[in-house]
Amino acid sequence: MTIPDYQQIMLPLLKLAGNGEIHNIHDSTEKLADHFNLTDEEKTQMLPSGTQQIFLNRVGWARTYLRKAELLEYPTRAHFRITERGKKVLDENPQKITNRFLNRFPEFVQFRKRTTRKAKASEEQVISHEEFTPQEALENAYLRLRNELADEILDFVLKSTPSFFEKLVIDLLVAMGYGGTQYEAARAVGRSGDEGIDGIIDEDRLGLDSIYIQAKRWNRDAAVGRPQIQNFVGALSGKKAKKGIFITTTNFTNEAREFAKGLELKVVLIDGNRLADLMIDHGVGVTTKNRYDIKAIDMDYFGEEMGG
């Protein structure tokens, strides 16, 4: 048979975890390959990049989506276990599990909204090759992978300790060009912690101006509202500061954003989505897995030959 897509893998994967034990992803991939009667050639078939086996990649995506619907959980790295919700789903004896099936769970719906917030087309749409040029299809795939990565980043940040989050903020600001050296930034951030200020960092290497920082590592079901921004602004005024950054792992309410826009002093609001995007853009907490160069004809090179 052909290699199943990741949605076809979801139900067998959940059934595999149905015994309640902790499973290793690599051992489980072998068992699933046997379930689908894959040949050795199919099991070892690689992605076009040559970096990973296609079937292993699809099992990974199936596991991710089941986890986002909270049917699976990750007790340790590269391992998974069924949840109580996952057991209840198996008790229903579903014929298949797809993204549409998982839409019954609000956590999965929110995940899909976050990962497709910039996408041009949803996964539920059937897109033919004629509708998108090869470059458009590639860019859409890149955008989807990026959004999936951003969501994973926030998951890891929310599970981190307060001290690690403090270090993350330092690393990001230094990567963006603030605070001078890592050592200088580390001396500033996290040292204040009073009167609504979590840290102070230089705007440039010469220290010509200072930026005051407030960082909130909140769960996504909460939102930073206007009162929190007002308290931060009050703290800035007490310091006679002109610039502030409020960083959070969650969202800001519309009232909070409107209040920040109307201020005389400059207050930048960085929500969880933008935090993850900035980490990706500046290489904080991420590493390059693959790189694809899109090349085009050099018309200067062929100009004379083509009569140009």
C-alpha positions in Angstrom: 0.0 0.0 0.0 1.0 3.6 -0.3 2.3 5.5 2.8 -0.7 6.7 4.8 -1.2 10.4 5.4 -1.0 11.7 9.0 -4.8 11.8 9.4 -5.0 8.1 8.6 -2.4 7.4 11.2 -4.2 9.2 14.1 -6.6 6.4 15.1 -4.1 3.5 14.9 -1.7 5.7 16.9 -4.3 6.4 19.6 -5.3 2.7 19.7 -1.6 1.8 20.2 -1.5 4.1 23.2 -4.8 2.7 24.5 -3.1 0.5 27.1 -2.2 3.5 29.1 1.5 2.9 29.1 4.3 5.3 28.1 5.3 4.7 24.5 8.5 5.6 22.6 7.9 7.4 19.3 10.5 5.4 17.4 9.3 2.0 18.6 5.7 3.0 18.0 6.6 4.0 14.4 7.8 0.5 13.7 4.6 -1.0 15.1 2.5 1.4 13.0 4.5 0.5 9.9 3.7 -3.1 10.5 0.0 -2.2 11.1 -0.1 -0.6 7.6 1.9 -3.4 6.1 4.6 -1.0 4.7 7.4 -2.5 2.7 11.0 -1.8 3.7 11.2 0.6 0.7 8.1 2.5 1.9 9.4 2.7 5.5 12.7 4.1 4.4 11.4 6.5 1.8 12.7 10.0 2.5 11.3 13.5 2.3 12.6 15.5 -0.7 15.1 17.2 1.6 16.5 13.8 2.5 16.5 14.7 6.2 13.8 12.4 7.5 11.7 9.4 6.6 8.3 10.3 5.3 6.4 7.8 7.5 8.2 8.9 10.6 7.5 12.5 9.8 3.8 11.8 9.3 3.6 9.8 12.6 5.1 12.8 14.3 2.5 15.1 12.9 -0.3 12.7 13.9 1.1 12.6 17.4 1.3 16.4 17.5 -2.4 16.9 16.5 -3.6 14.3 19.0 -1.7 16.0 21.7 -3.2 19.4 20.7 -6.6 17.9 21.1 -5.4 16.6 24.5 -5.9 12.9 23.5 -2.2 12.3 24.1 0.3 13.8 26.5 4.1 14.0 26.5 5.4 12.8 29.9 9.0 12.9 28.6 10.9 13.8 25.4 10.1 11.4 22.5 7.5 9.6 24.5 3.7 9.8 24.7 0.8 8.5 26.7 -3.0 8.4 26.3 -5.1 10.8 28.4 -8.4 10.2 30.0 -10.0 12.1 27.1 -8.2 9.9 24.7 -9.6 6.8 26.4 -13.1 8.2 26.2 -12.6 8.7 22.4 -11.6 5.1 22.0 -14.6 4.0 24.0 -16.7 5.7 21.2 -15.2 3.2 18.7 -14.7 5.8 16.0 -14.1 4.6 12.4 -11.4 7.2 11.9 -10.0 10.3 13.4 -9.4 13.4 11.3 -8.9 17.1 11.8 -12.6 17.5 11.4 -13.2 15.0 14.2 -10.7 16.8 16.5 -12.6 20.1 16.0 -15.0 19.0 18.7 -12.3 19.8 21.2 -11.9 23.5 22.0 -8.1 23.2 22.6 -7.6 21.8 19.1 -9.8 24.6 17.6 -7.7 27.2 19.4 -4.6 25.5 18.2 -5.8 25.6 14.6 -6.7 29.2 14.9 -3.3 30.1 16.2 -1.4 28.1 13.6 -3.5 29.4 10.7 -3.8 33.0 11.8 -1.7 34.2 8.8 -2.4 31.3 6.4 -4.0 32.0 3.1 -6.0 28.7 3.0 -7.2 26.3 5.7 -6.2 22.7 5.8 -9.9 21.7 5.4 -9.9 23.1 1.9 -9.0 20.8 -1.0 -6.5 22.7 -3.1 -5.6 21.6 -6.5 -2.2 22.1 -8.2 -3.9 24.5 -10.6 -5.0 27.0 -7.9 -1.5 27.7 -6.6 1.8 28.2 -8.4 4.6 26.0 -7.1 6.1 29.0 -5.3 2.8 29.8 -3.7 2.4 26.2 -2.5 5.9 26.3 -1.1 5.3 29.5 0.7 2.0 28.3 2.2 3.8 25.1 3.4 6.5 27.2 4.9 4.0 29.4 6.7 2.2 26.4 8.1 5.5 25.0 9.5 6.4 28.3 11.0 3.1 28.7 12.7 3.3 25.1 14.0 6.7 25.9 15.4 5.5 29.2 17.0 2.8 27.2 18.8 5.3 24.6 20.0 7.6 27.4 21.3 4.8 28.8 23.4 4.1 25.4 24.8 7.7 25.1 25.9 7.9 28.6 27.3 4.7 28.0 29.4 6.3 24.9 30.9 9.5 26.7 31.7 10.5 28.1 35.1 10.3 31.9 35.9 14.1 32.1 35.9 14.3 30.5 32.5 11.7 32.9 31.1 13.8 35.7 32.5 16.8 34.3 30.6 14.7 33.9 27.5 13.8 37.6 27.6 17.4 38.5 28.0 18.5 36.3 25.1 15.8 37.7 22.8 16.5 41.4 23.6 20.2 40.9 23.1 19.6 39.1 19.8 17.5 42.0 18.7 20.4 44.4 19.5 19.4 45.8 22.9 21.3 45.7 26.1 24.9 45.6 24.7 26.5 42.3 25.7 24.8 39.3 27.2 26.6 40.0 30.5 25.4 43.6 30.6 21.9 42.7 29.8 21.8 40.0 32.4 22.9 42.5 35.1 19.9 44.6 34.3 16.9 42.3 33.6 15.4 40.7 36.7 17.2 43.0 39.1 14.5 45.5 39.7 11.3 43.6 40.2 9.6 46.3 42.2 7.0 48.9 41.5 5.7 47.0 38.5 9.1 46.9 36.8 10.8 43.5 36.0 13.9 44.9 34.5 15.8 47.7 32.7 17.9 47.3 29.6 19.8 49.8 27.5 18.3 50.7 24.1 21.8 50.6 22.5 25.3 49.6 23.3 26.2 53.1 24.4 23.3 53.3 26.9 21.9 56.5 25.5 18.4 55.5 26.7 16.8 52.9 28.9 13.9 50.6 28.2 11.8 49.4 31.2 10.4 45.8 31.0 7.4 44.0 32.4 7.2 40.3 31.6 4.2 38.1 32.4 4.3 34.3 31.8 0.6 33.7 31.9 -1.4 30.8 30.5 -3.3 31.3 27.3 -6.7 31.2 28.8 -6.0 34.5 30.6 -5.4 37.9 29.0 -3.5 41.0 30.0 -6.0 43.7 30.5 -6.0 47.5 30.8 -5.4 47.5 34.6 -2.1 45.7 34.1 -1.0 48.1 31.5 -2.1 51.1 33.7 0.0 49.7 36.6 3.0 49.4 34.2 2.5 52.9 33.0 2.3 54.2 36.5 5.6 52.5 37.3 7.2 54.0 34.2 6.0 57.5 35.3 7.5 56.9 38.7 10.8 56.2 37.1 10.4 59.2 34.7 10.8 56.6 31.9 9.9 57.3 28.3 9.9 53.8 26.9 8.6 50.4 28.0 8.0 46.9 26.8 5.3 44.6 28.1 6.0 41.0 27.2 3.5 38.2 27.8 3.0 34.6 26.7 -0.8 35.2 26.3 -2.9 37.9 24.6 -3.8 41.5 25.4 -7.4 42.6 25.5 -8.6 45.2 23.0 -9.0 47.7 25.9 -5.3 47.2 26.9 -4.2 47.7 23.3 -6.3 50.9 22.8 -5.0 52.3 26.1 -1.4 51.7 25.1 -2.0 53.4 21.7 -3.2 56.6 23.4 -0.2 57.1 25.6 2.3 59.9 25.3 5.2 57.7 26.3 6.0 54.7 24.1 4.8 51.3 25.4 5.3 48.3 23.1 3.0 45.3 23.7 4.4 41.9 22.8 1.9 39.1 23.0 2.6 35.4 22.9 2.3 35.1 19.1 4.7 38.0 18.5 7.1 36.7 21.1 7.3 33.3 19.3 7.7 35.1 16.0 10.5 37.2 17.3 12.2 34.2 18.7 12.0 32.5 15.3 13.2 35.6 13.4 16.2 36.1 15.7 17.2 32.5 16.2 16.4 32.2 20.0 15.4 28.7 21.1 15.2 27.4 17.5 17.7 25.9 15.1 17.7 25.6 11.3 16.6 22.1 10.3 16.5 22.5 6.5 17.3 25.2 4.0 15.9 25.5 0.5 17.3 28.0 -2.0 14.9 29.1 -4.7 16.8 30.1 -7.8 15.9 31.9 -10.9 17.5 32.6 -14.3 20.3 35.3 -14.1 19.3 37.5 -17.0 22.5 39.4 -16.9 24.4 36.2 -17.5 22.3 35.1 -20.5 21.6 38.7 -21.7 23.9 38.8 -24.7 23.1 35.2 -25.7 19.4 36.0 -25.8 20.0 39.2 -27.7 19.5 41.5 -24.7 
